[in-house]
Amino acid sequence: MDLDPAFYRGMIDTMVDNVTVLNNNGDIVLVNHSWSQFSSENNGPEPGEWLGQNYLAACEDSAA
């Protein structure tokens, strides 16, 4: 059974923790409302700008 992407968005938007969904390459394909709100409150990228960014590479860069 294939579920509508809106189902997944609705599900993770109910979570109070920051949630991101990555593809196999580590690219961000979905973030929840809490993630977007935290980002905007801390001068991070605007909603939608996270999509396609490689989360794993960003983590590696910040640790260097």
DRENTORNU-494036 format. One record per atom (N, C-alpha, C, CB): residue number from 1; x, y, z. Coordinates in pm, 1 decimal, decimal comma, padded with zeros to 6 digits. Glycine has a CB too. Layout:
REM residues N
{NUM {X Y Z}}
...
This chain:
REM residues 64
{1 {00084,2 -00118,1 00000,0}}
{1 {00000,0 00000,0 00000,0}}
{1 {00088,8 00124,5 00000,0}}
{1 {-00095,9 -00000,2 00122,3}}
{2 {00070,8 00210,7 -00097,9}}
{2 {00143,0 00337,8 -00104,4}}
{2 {00062,4 00444,5 -00030,9}}
{2 {00168,9 00380,2 -00252,5}}
{3 {00129,8 00518,7 00055,6}}
{3 {00063,4 00625,2 00130,0}}
{3 {00096,0 00760,0 00068,5}}
{3 {00104,8 00622,4 00278,0}}
{4 {00002,5 00849,4 00074,7}}
{4 {00016,5 00985,3 00023,9}}
{4 {00122,5 01059,8 00104,8}}
{4 {-00119,1 01060,1 00029,1}}
{5 {00214,6 01134,5 00038,8}}
{5 {00314,7 01212,2 00112,7}}
{5 {00253,5 01306,8 00215,9}}
{5 {00398,7 01291,8 00015,9}}
{6 {00133,3 01354,7 00189,5}}
{6 {00066,4 01442,4 00286,7}}
{6 {00040,6 01368,0 00417,3}}
{6 {-00066,4 01496,2 00229,1}}
{7 {00021,4 01237,5 00409,4}}
{7 {00003,6 01156,6 00529,8}}
{7 {00129,6 01163,7 00615,8}}
{7 {-00029,2 01009,5 00493,2}}
{8 {00246,4 01146,7 00553,3}}
{8 {00372,3 01151,2 00627,7}}
{8 {00396,4 01289,0 00687,7}}
{8 {00488,9 01112,8 00537,1}}
{9 {00371,1 01392,8 00610,6}}
{9 {00389,1 01529,0 00660,4}}
{9 {00298,2 01552,8 00780,8}}
{9 {00359,9 01632,5 00549,0}}
{10 {00173,0 01513,6 00770,1}}
{10 {00079,9 01530,2 00880,6}}
{10 {00124,4 01454,2 01003,9}}
{10 {-00057,9 01485,3 00839,7}}
{11 {00180,2 01337,3 00982,0}}
{11 {00224,8 01254,9 01093,7}}
{11 {00344,6 01318,7 01164,6}}
{11 {00261,1 01114,0 01044,6}}
{12 {00445,9 01362,1 01089,9}}
{12 {00563,7 01416,7 01158,0}}
{12 {00540,5 01558,6 01208,5}}
{12 {00683,2 01414,9 01064,7}}
{13 {00444,9 01631,1 01150,1}}
{13 {00415,7 01765,7 01199,4}}
{13 {00349,0 01763,2 01336,3}}
{13 {00326,9 01839,3 01100,7}}
{14 {00294,5 01650,1 01377,0}}
{14 {00235,3 01640,4 01510,5}}
{14 {00341,2 01621,0 01618,8}}
{14 {00135,4 01525,8 01515,2}}
{15 {00463,8 01590,0 01580,2}}
{15 {00571,4 01566,2 01676,8}}
{15 {00631,1 01698,8 01721,8}}
{15 {00681,1 01475,7 01615,9}}
{16 {00658,7 01710,4 01852,8}}
{16 {00715,6 01833,9 01905,1}}
{16 {00867,1 01838,9 01886,7}}
{16 {00680,8 01849,0 02052,1}}
{17 {00931,0 01724,2 01866,5}}
{17 {01075,1 01720,5 01841,2}}
{17 {01104,9 01756,8 01696,4}}
{17 {01132,3 01581,6 01874,1}}
{18 {01225,0 01807,1 01673,8}}
{18 {01269,3 01837,8 01537,3}}
{18 {01291,9 01705,9 01464,0}}
{18 {01400,3 01925,5 01537,5}}
{19 {01226,5 01691,1 01349,4}}
{19 {01235,9 01567,0 01272,4}}
{19 {01268,9 01600,0 01128,4}}
{19 {01104,5 01485,4 01280,9}}
{20 {01363,3 01525,5 01073,8}}
{20 {01392,9 01535,1 00932,0}}
{20 {01396,0 01394,7 00873,4}}
{20 {01527,4 01608,8 00907,5}}
{21 {01356,1 01383,8 00748,6}}
{21 {01357,6 01256,2 00678,1}}
{21 {01463,3 01267,6 00569,6}}
{21 {01215,8 01220,0 00618,0}}
{22 {01553,2 01168,3 00566,7}}
{22 {01663,6 01166,4 00471,1}}
{22 {01643,8 01054,8 00369,6}}
{22 {01798,0 01149,4 00543,8}}
{23 {01697,5 01075,4 00249,3}}
{23 {01699,9 00965,3 00153,4}}
{23 {01826,6 00883,5 00175,9}}
{23 {01692,8 01018,1 00006,6}}
{24 {01852,0 00784,7 00092,3}}
{24 {01968,5 00695,9 00109,6}}
{24 {02102,0 00768,3 00100,2}}
{24 {01964,9 00586,6 00006,2}}
{25 {02104,9 00884,0 00035,0}}
{25 {02228,9 00959,6 00019,5}}
{25 {02251,7 01058,6 00133,2}}
{25 {02228,1 01033,2 -00112,3}}
{26 {02154,1 01072,6 00221,9}}
{26 {02165,1 01169,2 00330,7}}
{26 {02105,0 01304,5 00298,6}}
{26 {02307,6 01187,0 00367,4}}
{27 {02037,7 01315,0 00183,9}}
{27 {01973,2 01440,7 00144,9}}
{27 {01840,6 01456,0 00217,8}}
{27 {01951,3 01446,3 -00008,1}}
{28 {01810,7 01577,0 00261,8}}
{28 {01685,7 01604,1 00330,6}}
{28 {01571,2 01605,2 00230,0}}
{28 {01693,0 01738,0 00406,7}}
{29 {01470,1 01524,8 00257,1}}
{29 {01353,3 01519,9 00169,4}}
{29 {01227,9 01573,8 00238,4}}
{29 {01329,2 01376,8 00122,6}}
{30 {01231,4 01587,5 00370,9}}
{30 {01115,1 01635,1 00444,7}}
{30 {01158,0 01677,9 00583,7}}
{30 {01005,8 01526,5 00452,4}}
{31 {01108,1 01790,2 00630,9}}
{31 {01128,7 01832,7 00769,7}}
{31 {00992,2 01866,8 00828,9}}
{31 {01227,2 01956,0 00778,6}}
{32 {00982,0 01853,2 00960,7}}
{32 {00853,0 01883,2 01022,3}}
{32 {00844,5 02030,0 01064,2}}
{32 {00829,7 01792,5 01143,4}}
{33 {00726,8 02067,4 01111,8}}
{33 {00701,1 02205,8 01152,3}}
{33 {00796,6 02250,0 01262,9}}
{33 {00556,0 02221,5 01199,0}}
{34 {00822,9 02163,0 01359,2}}
{34 {00914,0 02198,6 01469,1}}
{34 {01053,5 02230,9 01416,8}}
{34 {00921,9 02084,2 01571,7}}
{35 {01100,6 02154,5 01320,6}}
{35 {01232,8 02177,7 01260,2}}
{35 {01234,3 02315,0 01192,7}}
{35 {01267,9 02065,3 01157,0}}
{36 {01132,2 02342,0 01113,4}}
{36 {01124,8 02470,5 01042,6}}
{36 {01114,9 02587,3 01139,6}}
{36 {01005,0 02472,0 00947,5}}
{37 {01036,7 02570,9 01244,5}}
{37 {01020,6 02677,4 01343,6}}
{37 {01151,9 02703,3 01417,0}}
{37 {00909,9 02641,2 01444,1}}
{38 {01221,2 02597,6 01459,1}}
{38 {01350,4 02612,9 01525,6}}
{38 {01449,0 02683,3 01433,9}}
{38 {01405,8 02476,2 01568,7}}
{39 {01450,6 02645,2 01308,2}}
{39 {01542,0 02706,2 01212,0}}
{39 {01515,9 02855,5 01197,3}}
{39 {01529,6 02637,7 01076,5}}
{40 {01389,5 02892,2 01182,1}}
{40 {01358,7 03034,0 01162,0}}
{40 {01384,1 03115,6 01288,6}}
{40 {01213,3 03050,7 01117,8}}
{41 {01367,6 03056,3 01404,9}}
{41 {01392,8 03127,1 01531,3}}
{41 {01542,0 03143,4 01560,1}}
{41 {01326,6 03052,9 01646,7}}
{42 {01625,9 03067,4 01489,6}}
{42 {01769,8 03070,3 01513,1}}
{42 {01847,8 03111,5 01388,8}}
{42 {01817,2 02934,9 01560,4}}
{43 {01785,4 03193,5 01305,7}}
{43 {01848,7 03247,4 01185,3}}
{43 {01899,2 03139,4 01089,6}}
{43 {01963,2 03336,5 01224,4}}
{44 {01829,9 03027,4 01086,3}}
{44 {01864,9 02920,1 00993,5}}
{44 {01796,9 02941,8 00859,8}}
{44 {01826,3 02783,3 01051,1}}
{45 {01814,7 02847,4 00769,5}}
{45 {01749,4 02857,3 00639,3}}
{45 {01597,8 02866,8 00652,3}}
{45 {01786,3 02737,8 00553,1}}
{46 {01537,6 02932,4 00557,0}}
{46 {01391,7 02945,1 00552,4}}
{46 {01329,7 02809,3 00519,2}}
{46 {01348,5 03052,5 00447,7}}
{47 {01201,7 02791,4 00554,4}}
{47 {01135,1 02665,8 00518,0}}
{47 {01148,6 02637,9 00368,1}}
{47 {00986,2 02670,7 00557,5}}
{48 {01177,9 02515,8 00336,6}}
{48 {01195,9 02475,6 00197,1}}
{48 {01340,8 02479,0 00152,6}}
{48 {01114,7 02564,0 00107,7}}
{49 {01423,5 02564,1 00215,9}}
{49 {01564,4 02571,1 00177,4}}
{49 {01643,6 02450,1 00227,2}}
{49 {01626,8 02699,2 00231,1}}
{50 {01588,6 02377,3 00323,4}}
{50 {01655,7 02256,8 00372,6}}
{50 {01649,2 02144,7 00269,7}}
{50 {01592,9 02210,7 00504,8}}
{51 {01543,2 02142,7 00192,7}}
{51 {01521,0 02030,7 00101,5}}
{51 {01634,6 02017,0 00001,9}}
{51 {01389,2 02047,8 00027,6}}
{52 {01683,8 01895,5 -00010,7}}
{52 {01792,3 01867,0 -00103,5}}
{52 {01930,9 01883,8 -00045,1}}
{52 {01779,7 01953,7 -00221,3}}
{53 {01942,4 01949,2 00070,7}}
{53 {02073,5 01963,6 00133,3}}
{53 {02114,2 01830,4 00195,0}}
{53 {02072,1 02076,1 00240,7}}
{54 {02243,5 01802,7 00192,0}}
{54 {02291,6 01677,3 00247,7}}
{54 {02318,7 01697,0 00397,4}}
{54 {02420,1 01628,6 00173,1}}
{55 {02232,9 01639,2 00477,9}}
{55 {02240,6 01652,7 00623,2}}
{55 {02367,9 01590,3 00677,7}}
{55 {02118,9 01588,8 00689,1}}
{56 {02404,7 01474,8 00626,1}}
{56 {02523,6 01404,5 00675,7}}
{56 {02650,8 01482,9 00647,1}}
{56 {02533,2 01265,4 00612,9}}
{57 {02658,9 01544,5 00529,6}}
{57 {02775,7 01627,9 00496,2}}
{57 {02780,5 01750,4 00586,4}}
{57 {02771,8 01671,4 00347,5}}
{58 {02665,2 01809,8 00615,4}}
{58 {02660,4 01926,6 00704,0}}
{58 {02707,6 01889,1 00842,8}}
{58 {02518,2 01985,0 00710,4}}
{59 {02670,6 01773,1 00890,8}}
{59 {02716,8 01726,5 01022,9}}
{59 {02867,9 01706,6 01023,2}}
{59 {02646,1 01594,6 01062,1}}
{60 {02919,8 01647,0 00918,1}}
{60 {03064,4 01626,3 00907,6}}
{60 {03138,7 01758,8 00903,6}}
{60 {03097,8 01544,1 00783,3}}
{61 {03087,0 01855,5 00828,4}}
{61 {03150,7 01986,4 00818,1}}
{61 {03150,7 02058,6 00951,1}}
{61 {03081,0 02071,0 00713,6}}
{62 {03044,5 02046,4 01028,6}}
{62 {03036,6 02116,6 01156,5}}
{62 {03127,8 02054,5 01261,2}}
{62 {02893,8 02117,2 01206,9}}
{63 {03164,0 01927,7 01243,7}}
{63 {03250,2 01860,4 01339,4}}
{63 {03398,0 01885,4 01311,0}}
{63 {03222,0 01712,0 01338,6}}
{64 {03426,2 01937,6 01194,7}}
{64 {03567,9 01957,7 01155,9}}
{64 {03624,4 02084,2 01214,9}}
{64 {03582,2 01962,1 01004,1}}
